[in-house]
């Protein structure tokens, strides 16, 4: 067969790239790995990041570990794991090598947490500062709509909360159920964090989608000191404590009802006393039978034949002495020691 004109003239066939076709060539530095080898490398990178072993991280990346992989049970990337443990240097290395600071964990259908949210929840302020410097979104909502500020507040990391607020964290933001950062920390009983958030403008009267206030969150977990602080701050702002104590959620429960449901006796007694001190009347409140019995026993009241009505009246008259014991909650069987 006759040679083509191109061959006779000594021309070579044009390469695919020159013809406008895409070449699918594996980079020379990227080794060919089996699926099992890839999984093993990814897991080792995850563990190295967790321990903050930067040199090991470098070795594993060169060996082909995937920065996007999520081998852990929480569906975290290596960057998230480093952030969770406050390894800022390792975070810097991972981002330099291409880790995505905006990536989200995949564990929840409601949305995932970013490295910043994870660092904030663990109180690693320096790591938070670095991630924000690398353009992490301060008000990004993660799992169940919680922000970095909410997660920091939830675990009582007051300094981290202060830093995030200084960087523009929205103190009035709500999660998907309408809860605020103040509600998150009140539920855990962190008075110092409550103080910071209120100082920065958090609304004590705010309600979540179920109509519950921060006071209800604190009362439902038996955090008497947090309840006392919230009511004190509300009064300082010109509010009437009776409004908060008697406020009802969408199911008709007051803070007292929620504390009573979990049998937090001290918290119940405190809320009753606070209500009475501000001009309320005992008959305006409702108590479950166990509360009447326990309160009577702790006050050494003789109910006798007068029955529960007399007991209720006696509780109102003798409450001040009993509530003075709230400074030593460890001596009361129903109430756990309040947190910082």
NORHU-V447702 format. One record per backbone hydrogen bond with DSSP energy under -1.0 kcal/mol. CO is the residue of the C=O (numbers start at 1). NH is the residue of the N-H. Records with the same first field share a line. If there is no record, write none. Layout:
# NORHU-V447702
CO = NH + NH
This chain:
# NORHU-V447702
4 = 8
5 = 9
6 = 11
7 = 10
15 = 19
16 = 21
17 = 20
27 = 30
34 = 38
35 = 39
36 = 40
37 = 41
38 = 42
39 = 43
40 = 44
41 = 45
42 = 46
43 = 47
44 = 48
45 = 49
46 = 50
47 = 51
48 = 53
52 = 54
53 = 57
54 = 58
55 = 59
56 = 60
57 = 61
58 = 62
59 = 63
60 = 65
66 = 69
72 = 75
77 = 81
78 = 82
79 = 83
80 = 84
82 = 87
83 = 86
86 = 88
87 = 91
88 = 92
89 = 93
90 = 94
91 = 95
92 = 96
93 = 97
94 = 99
95 = 98
100 = 103
108 = 111
113 = 105
114 = 118
115 = 119
116 = 120
117 = 121
118 = 122
119 = 124
120 = 123
123 = 125
124 = 128
125 = 129
126 = 130
127 = 131
128 = 132
129 = 133
130 = 134
131 = 136
132 = 135
137 = 140
142 = 145
143 = 146
144 = 176
146 = 142
147 = 151
148 = 152
149 = 153
150 = 154
151 = 155
152 = 157
153 = 156
156 = 158
157 = 161
158 = 162
159 = 163
160 = 164
161 = 165
162 = 166
163 = 167
164 = 169
165 = 168
170 = 173
175 = 178
177 = 209
179 = 175
180 = 184
181 = 185
182 = 186
183 = 187
185 = 190
189 = 191
190 = 194
191 = 195
192 = 196
193 = 197
194 = 198
195 = 199
196 = 200
197 = 202
198 = 201
208 = 211
210 = 250
212 = 208
213 = 217
214 = 218
215 = 219
216 = 220
218 = 223
219 = 222
222 = 224
223 = 227
224 = 228
225 = 229
226 = 230
227 = 231
228 = 232
229 = 233
230 = 234
231 = 235
232 = 236
233 = 237
234 = 239
235 = 238
240 = 243
241 = 245
242 = 246
249 = 252
253 = 249
254 = 258
255 = 259
256 = 260
257 = 261
259 = 264
260 = 263
263 = 265
264 = 268
265 = 269
266 = 270
267 = 271
268 = 272
269 = 273
270 = 274
271 = 275
272 = 276
273 = 277
274 = 278
275 = 280
276 = 279
281 = 284
282 = 285
288 = 292
289 = 293
290 = 294
291 = 295
292 = 296
293 = 297
294 = 298
295 = 299
296 = 301
297 = 300
303 = 306
307 = 311
308 = 312
309 = 313
310 = 314
311 = 315
312 = 316
313 = 317
314 = 318
318 = 322
319 = 323
320 = 324
322 = 325
323 = 326
325 = 328
328 = 331
329 = 332
340 = 192
